[in-house]
Amino acid sequence: MKVIEGGICSVRGVKTSGIKQGKNGLAVIITDGRHIATAGVFTRNKVIAAPLVITREHLGKGNLKAIIANSGCANAFTGEKGLEDARWMAGILSEKVGCLQEEIGVASTGVIGRNIDKEIIKKQLDEIFPNLSSTDEAGTSAARAIMTTDRVPKKIAVELGNGVLIAGIAKGSGMIEPDMGTMLAFLYTDARIQEGTIDNCLKKAVDKSFNMVVVDGDTSTNDMVLLTSTGYRDCTEYEFQQGLELVCQSLAKMIAKDGEGATKLIEVRVTGAATPDDAKKIAKAIVRSPLVKTAIFGKDPNWGRVVAAAGYSGAGIEQDKISLTFIAGNKEAVLVDSGKIVEGKLDILEEIMGSDEIIIEIDIGLGKDAATAWGCDLTYDYVKINAMYTT
């Protein structure tokens, strides 16, 4: 398995185009293939944006041949008008593609509680639709189109040993704690994966990736991950699952690294937990902790905040069995060994805290289960960005 150039457009049967004009963007992705199958995972927030309602309805009737996604307006908490607007978006794209309206997926991201500007969306669609193509530039334009506070577009493509391609684009920077975050991800593969199987594969991959990212602990109204197979190549379920998890985890790390105002990527690796659920609870509690996040931003070697977060996570913990290590590059500081503090490591820890990417390893010593979560530091700029988001 290897990472390749080309993004989602490297996948046979995928064409896309996008445009970003100020805060308003629009992306269109269309697919053709021998066997199109689509799976989706959506926010668990009980305030669900209109595009998600419509897209879930459409998936309940079959598979998706195209996606239209706008940025700048979330079309969330907009009532019946929001639903009508989401259906309108599906309708205007279906007319251009020449397919049924229910074969269109709709996604939106931006400010909650505002209605979409149909004039802008219609104008942008008319501008980008003739430019649909399978070039890497087209894929990048789509990734840029869905950005809000993101600083960089997020995309990846991998080729499996059997030649199957799996690729994706994503957006996400703030309001991130999946179940998922203000996060959109559109994934594509030319593997021939059956309906039912593709749903299970996506759910497993999301649980190990997007659902293990925390930027700020907030869950958005608009989170959506869609996976579409164009079905040109045979692939075993095992091979496909491995590739899909790599793609999703790579995008998840990009989201964490690009967290609003972030300067550091944090990776928390939990081992020795009594149950898989305990491992996840501990990992996410640590990357969610404002005290851990601010200590890492300030390069403060206050490692006690990590064990405190593990302790309140709700997972099974025995403090005399915990081991804790911080790692960055070739530097490593073992701070706790089976409940005993290891002296003389703070100088090394201070150096590690100054790194751009920091790994925290915590062994709970109670079992064999493990989990990994990703997050970022909490900075002055995060407050500034979110204090002035609509102004």
PyMOL commands that set and color helices and strands:
alter all, ss='L'
color gray80, all
select helices_A, chain A and resi 7-10+50-61+79-97+101-103+118-131+136-145+197-207+210-212+237-257+276-288+290-297+304-312+319-321+346-353+380-387
alter helices_A, ss='H'
color red, helices_A
select strands_A, chain A and resi 2-4+14-21+24-31+37-42+66-73+104-111+154-159+165-171+184-191+213-214+224-233+265-273+323-328+331-337+340-341+357-363+369-376
alter strands_A, ss='S'
color yellow, strands_A
deselect
rebuild
show_as cartoon
